[in-house]
């Protein structure tokens, strides 16, 4: 084997491996989350959603390490959590205050990217799906669109948009 053929094989292998790396590095592309877009999606859904504002408490969640040699999809995990806060109504006088309210949180993976439940003790706005004879479900995907950090002006915007259509913002934060 000549130096030229060895060099060509090395360059070929580097090109192929870098193409594989760049494909994995850019495989997950999330749209920027938008609170109003999520609200409009929840309102137009056939499913019923509650809008919760407050804190979640759940058992520590350990993400599984990604194995580059095993590309089998990981099934979603459901974690029991307890919510402390309120369910949003158009008029704050009609908010439903909740204490130790059970909420199931479903986390999932997309390749090496896995989601995790909202951090304990932090305030969030969460859109949870009502379920019959079960606690409501918060779906947290690797590109989370159903949970947002809570800010007062965001809650006010949700109240304004509950009974009318609103245009999503470019950057709600």
C-alpha positions in Angstrom: 0.0 0.0 0.0 1.4 3.4 -0.9 1.4 6.5 1.2 -1.1 8.1 -1.2 -3.7 5.2 -0.8 -3.3 5.2 3.0 -3.7 9.0 3.1 -6.8 8.8 0.9 -8.4 6.2 3.2 -7.7 8.3 6.3 -9.2 11.4 4.6 -12.2 9.3 3.5 -12.8 7.9 7.0 -12.5 11.4 8.5 -15.1 12.8 6.0 -17.5 10.0 6.7 -17.1 10.2 10.5 -17.5 14.0 10.5 -20.6 13.7 8.3 -22.0 11.3 10.9 -21.1 13.5 13.8 -22.6 16.6 12.2 -25.8 14.7 11.4 -26.1 13.8 15.1 -25.0 17.2 16.4 -27.8 18.9 14.5 -30.4 16.2 14.6 -32.6 17.9 17.3 -33.7 21.3 16.3 -36.4 22.8 18.6 -38.7 25.6 17.7 -38.4 28.4 20.3 -41.2 27.8 22.9 -43.9 30.4 22.8 -46.5 30.6 25.6 -49.3 32.0 23.5 -48.7 29.4 20.7 -49.0 26.7 23.4 -52.2 28.3 24.8 -53.8 28.5 21.4 -52.8 24.9 20.7 -54.3 23.7 24.0 -57.5 25.7 23.3 -57.9 24.2 19.9 -57.2 20.6 21.0 -59.9 18.0 21.5 -58.2 17.2 24.8 -58.9 19.3 27.9 -56.0 21.2 29.4 -55.6 22.9 32.8 -53.2 25.8 33.1 -51.3 25.5 36.4 -49.1 28.1 37.9 -46.9 27.1 40.8 -44.3 24.5 41.9 -43.9 20.8 41.3 -42.2 18.4 43.7 -41.2 15.0 42.4 -38.7 12.3 43.3 -35.2 12.9 41.9 -35.1 11.8 38.3 -31.9 10.1 37.0 -31.5 10.5 33.2 -30.2 7.4 31.6 -26.8 7.8 29.9 -27.0 7.7 26.1 -25.3 4.6 24.5 -24.0 5.5 21.1 -24.0 1.9 20.1 -27.6 1.2 21.1 -30.0 3.3 19.1 -33.2 1.7 20.3 -35.8 4.3 21.3 -36.3 4.7 25.0 -39.9 4.5 26.1 -41.4 7.5 27.9 -41.3 7.5 31.7 -44.1 8.6 34.0 -43.1 10.2 37.3 -45.6 11.1 40.0 -45.3 14.7 41.1 -47.2 16.9 43.5 -48.2 20.4 42.6 -48.6 23.5 44.8 -50.2 26.6 43.3 -53.3 27.4 41.4 -55.2 26.7 38.2 -55.7 29.8 36.1 -59.1 31.3 35.4 -59.9 34.4 33.4 -60.6 36.3 36.6 -58.1 35.8 39.4 -60.9 35.6 41.9 -62.0 32.3 40.3 -58.5 30.6 40.3 -58.6 27.2 41.9 -55.9 27.0 44.6 -54.3 23.5 44.8 -52.1 22.0 47.5 -50.4 18.6 47.1 -52.3 18.1 43.9 -51.1 14.9 42.1 -49.8 15.4 38.5 -48.1 12.7 36.4 -45.1 14.0 34.5 -44.1 12.1 31.3 -40.6 12.5 30.2 -39.2 11.2 26.9 -36.1 10.9 24.7 -35.3 11.8 21.1 -32.0 10.0 20.4 -29.5 11.2 22.9 -31.7 14.2 24.1 -33.9 13.4 27.1 -36.3 15.6 29.0 -36.6 15.8 32.7 -39.4 17.0 35.0 -39.6 20.7 36.1 -37.0 21.5 38.8 -38.4 21.2 42.3 -39.2 24.5 44.0 -39.2 26.7 40.9 -42.4 28.4 39.7 -43.7 27.3 36.3 -46.7 27.7 34.1 -47.7 24.3 32.9 -50.4 23.0 30.5 -51.5 19.7 31.9 -53.8 17.3 30.1 -56.9 16.2 32.0 -57.5 12.4 32.1 -60.4 10.4 33.3 -59.9 8.7 36.7 -56.2 9.6 36.7 -54.1 12.6 37.7 -53.6 15.1 34.9 -50.5 14.6 32.7 -47.7 17.0 32.0 -45.9 16.0 28.9 -42.2 17.2 28.9 -40.4 16.3 25.7 -36.8 17.1 24.8 -38.2 20.2 23.0 -40.5 21.3 25.9 -43.6 23.3 24.8 -46.0 22.6 27.7 -44.1 24.1 30.6 -42.6 27.6 31.0 -40.9 29.6 33.8 -43.6 31.6 35.5 -43.7 35.4 35.3 -46.6 37.7 36.4 -47.0 39.4 33.0 -47.2 36.0 31.3 -50.1 34.9 33.6 -51.8 38.2 32.8 -51.4 37.5 29.1 -52.9 34.0 29.5 -55.9 35.5 31.3 -56.4 38.0 28.5 -56.3 35.3 25.8 -58.4 32.6 27.5 -61.6 33.7 25.7 -60.2 35.2 22.5 -57.6 34.3 19.9 -54.2 35.8 20.4 -51.1 36.0 18.2 -48.0 34.2 19.4 -45.1 36.4 20.4 -41.6 36.2 18.9 -39.9 36.1 22.4 -42.3 35.7 25.4 -39.5 36.0 27.9 
